[in-house]
Amino acid sequence: ARLVVLVSGGGSNLAALLEAAADPAYGAQVVAVGADREGTGGEAIARAAGIPTFVERVGAYPDRSQWDAALTEQVAAHRPDLVISAGFLKLCGPQFLERFEGRYVNTHNALLPAFPGIHGPRDALAYGVKLAGATLFFVDAGVDTGAILAQVAVPVLEDDDEASLTERIKVAERAQLVEQVGRLAREGWRIEGRRVRLGG
Ligand code: GRF
């Protein structure tokens, strides 16, 4: 399967996917990496691995729908079977969502539907939950509302702060992403309502 990975940050999820994909038995290759800003760690990791990269900044376009169109075309040009948002901090627009419907997954650092948005670990700590975690889901038009593919829980420890909890979640999140993307690539999938089934 052909993967296009979208990043905004350090790219540790991307790095984990690249490492897994180095084994042909994994069943997927990262064919391109896109970012919404210049100079991300994710882009540097992709370049170092010799993978084509592109950057589409919202601010480079007169309006959001033109950015949406440009991002859609950039991603589509790489003919992905699966598009992976790995810490991509932009909400994609309707053109993108339509083109990649059922093929666009995002990893979120909370156990959805609790704590959507960009501060999952912080919000989980503030609420006082004892289990935090990560959710892999197919993106729909809402914010972190799409059909859930997999979740992994980690404990919130007594003396956690945002940094320590964030890091514990990321370790589990990366493993989940690598495992689940490999399964999708090798087995295929279909989405029935809110249920995701492996096997084409
Ligand atoms: C992930 O924890 C994701 O859930 C959050 O940002 C992190 C991305 O990290 N939105 P990285 O860029 O893959 O290191």
Residues whose N, C-alpha, C, O or C-beta is under 5 A from the ligand:
A	BS01	GRF	G9 G10 G11 S12 N13 L14 A86 G87 T107 H108 N109 K170
